[in-house]
Amino acid sequence: MAPLLNKLGDWAEKADDLILRARTRLGLLDPLQIVSYRSYGTPTRLYVKGRLLTDKGIGEPDPSDSRWHNLLNMYRRFESNEIAGAQLLVRPADGSEHVVVTDEEGYFSLNLEPATLPEPVDFMWYPVEVLLQGLPAHLTMPSGLASQAPVLIPPADAEYGIISDLDDTVIQTSATDILRMARTVLLRNARSRLPFKGVAEFYRALQLGRNGKRNNPFFYVSSSPWNLYDLLEDFLTLNQIPPGPLLLRDFAVVRKSAQDTSEHHGHKLKEIDNILLTYPKLQFVLIGDSGQEDANIYREVVRKHPGRILAIYIRDVLRPDRAALVEKVSEELRGDKVEMLLVQDTVQAAEHAAKAGLIFTEAIPAVEEEKEKDESTPEDPGEAQEQGA
């Protein structure tokens, strides 16, 4: 994905400043939007993160959207104008107010200590209000611009947490095939992109755990840029995959380090470390794929946090060299008493999870049924239609 994103980013960056200045001068600047990202915290610490951007009018995804329409929306995601130097008011449910200023890329982030917490929404989510309070002098201030930032706080009786990769683990990307990946990433939307077979039902079983309360938290760690946040969040919602904080990367950093494997490795390891340090009493299940560095990253996590990892599932991308690497790491981790499984599908992972006491055995038939249903869906409906024509 990196070469494509680099080229797209080069075009967008060159035009970005000129377009912003011209539109502002002519009064043609698109309306502003506060994009509040799903984040996480504890009863004594909330982390709020988001971005102030111009609204490019990317509507709800539809299966009938043309490839040209999807490509145009993808360009809009990277061409959006970031608003630096804006003042935002962050207001948690305890009534306190905190001012934060957007950086040069339009991002804002804040750690705050709430005095009290309201009742959670959907078991573990705590909304924090974010309001636009002030803009740089050359911009016109809209009235009433606000957003809700959902912050996840795992309940005290959560059994374990789940940290999952996204590309080629949850969502089909074909990262090991550059041409196929380009077609998938650029020409399809959240409705036309496909999950891996049975993954939604398996993840729902993990969220349910063994206490049946649906309160095991999910965290999604990916090297995809924040520009794709809306697409990824829509994808999880549309496929009924448990929501969780999406921990992505700044596109500028992604581009600068596109060829640097250690940067990808470092980003994911840092985010996972932060999660485990935030919840020192919670154990975790790690899920990834064999296409990139997940096996090596997860080995480091096990070594840095002994006793914290219950199981590791690595989806096989069907490349022998990658499979051999995973098997090597798996052998090494046996000495750490952590099982890393290279799995062909989610049913295999679910069967192991049931034996390990992570999910109900009764959940396996539902995973099998969803896998069969997903297998009946063409991998690329648009391509099949073109071949038929």
N, C-alpha and C positions, 0 to 999 in steps of 0.2 A: 504494500500500500504506500510505502514511503515515497518512491519516485513520483507517483501520481499526486500525492498530497503536496509534495514540494513544488511541483510545477503549478498546481492550482493556487497554492499559497503565494508563489512569486507574483502571479498575475494579480491576485487580490491585494497584496500589500502595496504594489506599485500604484494601483488605482485608488486605494483606500483613502489616503490622506487628501488627494486632490478632490475626490468625490465628496468627502465630508465637508471640506471647506467650501466647495462650490454649492452644494445643496444648502448648507447653512446660510450662505450669503444670499441665495435666491429664495430662501424660505421653503425649500423643497425637501428638507430632511425628513426621512421616514419617522413615524411615531416611535417613541422609546418603549422598551420593555425591560422589566427586571426579571432575569432568569435566575431563580433560586434553586440551587442544587440540593438533592437529598444528601444529608450528612448524618453524623452520629455523635453521641455524647454519653454522659453519665448523669445521674441525678444532681451532681454538683458542678457539672461543666457541660455547656452546650457549644458546639462548633457550628457556625453559620457561614456558608460560602455561596457565592453567586456571581452574577455579571450583569452590567448595564450595557445594553446594546440597542441598536435600532431594530425595529421589527420589520423583517423582510417579507412578511405575509405568507410564511410557509404554513399551509392549512393542514387539516387532518389528512392522514394518508388514506388512500383508497386503492383497492386491488386493481381497479381499472385505469389508474394513472399511467400515462404513457412513459416510455423510457426517457423521452426528451423532457417531460415534466419532472421526473425524478432527478435527471441530471441537472436541470436548472435549479431545483431546490437544493441539491448538494452544493452547487456553486454559491447560492445565496448564503448557505451556512458559513462559508469561509470568507464571503465578501462583506458580511455584516459590519457595520461601523461600531467600534467600541467607544464608549464615552468615559474619558479619563477625568479625574478631578471633581467628580460629582459627590455630593454628600447624601448619605443614606441613613435613615433612622431604623435601627433594629430594636424591635419591641417584643420581648418574650411575654409569656402569659402572666408573669408576676407584676406587670405594669411598669417595670423599669425601662429606661430608654438609653440607647447606646448609639453614638454617631460613628460612622465609618466612611472613609473616602476611597473611591475607586482608583486603582492604579492605572498605569499607561495602557494596559490591555483591557481595561474596564472591569477587572475582577475586584471583588471585595471579600474579605474574610474576617471573622471575629470569634474569639473565644470569650465566653461570658459565664458568669456564675449566677444561676437563677436562685432567687430567694425561696420560691415555691414552684411546684409543678402542677399542671392541671391533670385531669384524667386523660390517659392516652387515647389516641385515635387508632383504631385497628390494632389493638394489643400493645403497640410499642412506639408509635409515632407521636411526636410533640411538635405542633406547628408554631413557628416563630414568624411574626409579622415583620415585613421589610417595606419601608416607605421611602420614596424619593423626597428629599428635603431641600436640595439645592443643586444648581448646575453652574458650570462656568458661564461667565458673563455673555459670551457670544451665542448661547443657546437659549431657546425659549422654554420656560418651565411649564410642563403640563400639570394639570390639577388631578390630585387623587391617585397618582400612579403608585401601586402597591403590589406586593406579592407575598405568598406564604412559603417559608422555608421549612420543609419537613425534617425534623431531627430524630433519629432513631436512638432510643434508649432501651437496651435489652432488659426485660423484667428479671427480677431476682431469681425466679424459678426456671429460667431458660436452661435447657440441658446442655447445649453446646451451640457454637456459631458455625457458619459456613462461609468460607472465603472462596470465591469462584472467579476464574477468568471469564471473558466474554467471547472474543473472536475464536471460532473453531472449538469452543467448549460449550457455549449456550447457543450462539447464533452462527449459522453457516457462512463462512467468509472465504474459504479456500486460500488461506494465506500462503500455502506452499505452491500455488499455481497463479502466477502474476496476472495472466490474461483473464482467467476465470474470476479471480478476485476483483479485478478492475470492473468487470461487467456486473458483478454482484454489488460491490460497494457503491458504484456511481450510478447505476441504472435501476436500482430497486429501492423500495421504501420499506417502512416498518411493517406494512401489511403483506408485501410481496416477498420479503425475505423470510427464510424458513429457520425454525429452531431445529436443533438436533433431535432425532427421533426419540420421543419419550422423556425428554429432559424436563418438561414442565411438571409432569406428574411425579417424577423422581424428586424434584426440588420441593414440591409441595409436601411430599412424604417426609423429607428431611426437616422442613419447617415444622411439621406436626410432631416429629420425634416420637418418643415413646410415652410421653405424658398426655398426649392428645390435646394440647392447648394451643398449638399453632403459634408458638412464641419463640422459636429458635431464629435468631437474626441472620440475615444474609448480607454479605458485603461483596461488591463486584469490583475487582481491581483489573484495570486494563490500560494498555499504552495507547489506546485510541484518544484523539484530541477532544477537548471539551466542546468543540464545535459540533460534534455528533451527539451531544447529550440528549437532545429532544428525540432523535431517532431511536437511540438505545432505550430510553425510558418508555417511549411508545411501544417499542417491540416487547419489552417485558410485560407491559400492561395488556396488550392485545393477545399475547399468548398465555396469559394467566400464570406467569412465572413470578414467584414471590419478589416483591420490591425490596430494594436495599440501597444503601448509599452507592453511587457510581463514582469511583475514584479514578479519574482520567488524568490527562496531561495537557499542559498548555501547548497549543499548536506550534508556537514559536520554538519551544524546547524540543518538540517532536521533530521538527524540520532540521534543527541544528544538529541533532544527534541521531538522525535517521539511519546512518550506517554504523552507529556505535552500539553494539550489542550490550555493552556494559551499562549504557544509559537505560535501556529497556529493563535490564536486569535490576539496576539500582532503583528505578522508580517503583517497580512492583515490590521489591524487598522492603523498601522504606515504608510503603503504605501498609504492608502486612505487619511489619514491626510495630507501627503506630497502633494498629487495631489490637494486637496482642498486649501491648503495654497499657492501653486504655482499659482493657478488661482482664486483669491479671488472674482472676479466679475462673475464667471461662475457657473451656477446651474448644478445639476447632477441628472441622473437617475441611481439607483443601481439595479443590477440584480444578483441573487444568487440562491441557492437551499436549501431545508430543511434538507439535509443530514448531515450538520456539524453545524457550528456556525454562518452562514451568518446573520440570523435574529437578533441575539444578537449583532453582530458586527455592523450591519447597524443601530440598535437602538442607539448605542453609537455615531455613526457618526452624526445622526440627532441631538442628544443632544449637541454634541461638536460644531456643525456647524449649528445653527438654521437658517432657511430660505433658506438653500442651496440645499435641496433635494426635487425634484419635485415629484418623485414616486419611489416605491420599488416593484420589482417583484421577488417572491420566487417560484421557480419551486418545485412542490410537488413530493417527491421521494416515495410517497405512503407508508409511515410509520405513523400510527396514533399518536404515541407519539411525533414525530417530527412536524406533522401538528398541534397538540395541542399547542406546544411551539410557533410556528409561529403565530397562532391565538391570543395567549396571548400577544405577543409582538405587533401585529397589533392593538389590542385593546388599549394598552398603548400609541401607537403613534398617536392615534386619537386626544389626547390632544395636540400634537405638530403640528396638522394639516398636517400630512404627511400620505399618504395612502400606506400601505404595503399589497400587494395582494398575497395570496397563489394561484398559477395558475396551472391548470392541463396540459396546453399546451400553445404554443406561440400564437395561435389564440386568446385565452382568454386575454393574455397580450396585443396583438395588438389592440383588441377591446377597452380595457380600455385606451390605449395610444392615440387612435384616439379621444375618448371622452374627454380626458384631454388636447387635442390640441397639442400633442407631434408629431404625425404623421398624414399623410393624411388618411382620411377614405377610399379613393380609394386604399390604399395599402393593405387593409385587404384581398381581394380576392387572391392576389398573395401569401400572407402568408398561406392562406387556401390551395391553389393549391400545394405549396411546401410541406406543411405538409402531404397532401395525397400522393404525390410522395415519400416522405421519408418513409411513412408507408408501401409502397410496397416493400421496401428494407429489406431483412432478417436482423435481429439484429446481427446474427453471421453466415455469409455465410459458413465459414469453418466448423463450427459445424454442420450445416444443411447437408453439403456434406458428413461429416463423418457418420451421422445418416442414410442418404440415402444409403451409401455404406454398 
